Amino acid sequence: MRDTEDGTEYHFVDRATFEKAIEDDAFLEWAEFHGNLYGTPRPAAGDRDVLLEIEVQGAEQVLAHDPSAVVVLVVAPSMEQLEDRLRGRGDAEENVQKRLSSAPHELAKGHAIATRVVVNDDVDRATSEILSILEELRPPGRSPSKKD
């Protein structure tokens, strides 16, 4: 947990609990990124949209399970902006440097698997673009659920 987080951003568990969940196949995707484990619990069955904010490793796993999944790569407009955002969210200097050094590789992998790319240069515009992509993908006659 970062110093700027209060525990509501994610469901934090210890490493042993997380590794047990991996063994139990409880995740739709999971990855270890810079020494930390991240994962998305399998969603309940049903006909609904699932929107994940995940690393490239996780997106590759989702695609392996469901090749029809749509990957929207959201990128900062520049490496300088990425650095500013990492610093702004309270990451330790060591983590900022690790992320910046891995960013070119992650971006290349992301571009290779992405169905669409959204440049997050303005949060309102980027959000509207992502919502438009979701609307394009939604089958006719199906509206979003209140829980989605």
N, C-alpha and C positions, 0 to 999 in steps of 0.2 A: 504494500500500500504506500502510495506517495504521501508526503507530508501534507499535500493539499487535498487529499481524499479523506472522507469520513466513514468509509465502509459501505456506503449505499450505492456506489458506482458499479460494483461487482459483488458476486457472492464469493467472499474470500474463505478459503479452507487451507489447512496445512498440506504439505506435500504428500504425506502418507494417504490422506483422504482422497486427494486428487488422483494419485497413482492407483488406488483401489477402484475409483470410478473408471479409469482407463481400462483396467482389467475386466470390469463389469460391462464394458462397451456402452457406457452411459452417455458418451458424447457423440454429437453429430460430427464434430471436428475438434481437434485439440492440437496444440503445438507447444514446443518449448522455444521461447524467443528470448535471447540474451539472459539465460539462466532462470527465467520465470515460466511457469506453466499457465497456459490459457486454454479455455475450452468452452464449447457451447453445448449445453445439455440437449439431448434429443427432444424435439418438440413433441407435444401430444399429437396423436393421430387426428387428422381432420383436414378439411378442405379450407386452408387459409394460407395467406402469404407468410413467408418467413424471410425476414430481412436481418442479415448478420453483419456486424461490424467486426471483421476479423483480419488477421495477418494473411499473407499470401500462402503460407504453408497450409493454413486451414481451408482456404479457398480451393487449393489443389485437392485436398481430401474430400471436400463437398463435391467437386466435379468428378472425382473417382467414383463416388457413390451414386451421383446423379449427373450424367453428362449433359442433361438439358438445363441444368442450373445456369442462371445468368449471373455473371460476375461484373460488377460495376466497380472499377478502380477509381477511388477518389484520391486525387493528388494535390499537394500544395503547388501554388503557381511557380515556386522556385525553391532551390535548396536553401537560400537565405530565409525565405518565409518558413520553411520546415524547421530550420534551426530556431528561429524566433518562437515558433509555436511550442517546440519541445521545451525550451527554456521557460516559456510562459506558463506551462502547466506544472512546473515545479520539479521536473526531472533533475536528478543529481548530474553533475558535470560528466561523470564517467558514463552514465546512461545516454546522455546527449551525444557524446562522442561515439559510443557504440552504434547508436541508431543512425547517426550521420554516415559512419563508415559502411554500414550495411545497406543504406538507402539505395545506392545505384543498382546493386544486385537485386534487391527487393522490387524496385521499380521495373527493372527489365523483366523479371519473372511475372510481375503483375500485368504489364503490357502484353506479354505473350499469352496470358490466359483470359484477359479481360474481353468481355463482350462489348462493353462501353467504358469510356473514360470520362470522368467529370473533374474539371479543374475547380478546386475550392478556393476561388479568388474572392468570392463574396458569398457569405453563408446563406443568405436568402435566395440568391440566384442558383447556387449549387443545390440547395434543398428543393427548389422548384424543379430543377432538371431531374433530380433523382425521383421525385414524385411523378413526373411526366413519364419517365422510363417505366415505373411500376404500373401506371395506368395503361401504357401501351401493351404491357405483358399480361394484364388481367383479362381473363376470358370474358367475352361479351355477356352482359347480364349479371355478372358477379361483382358485388360491391364489397369494399373492405369491411371487415367486422369491427365492432366497437373495441374489441380487445386487441386488435392488431396495431 
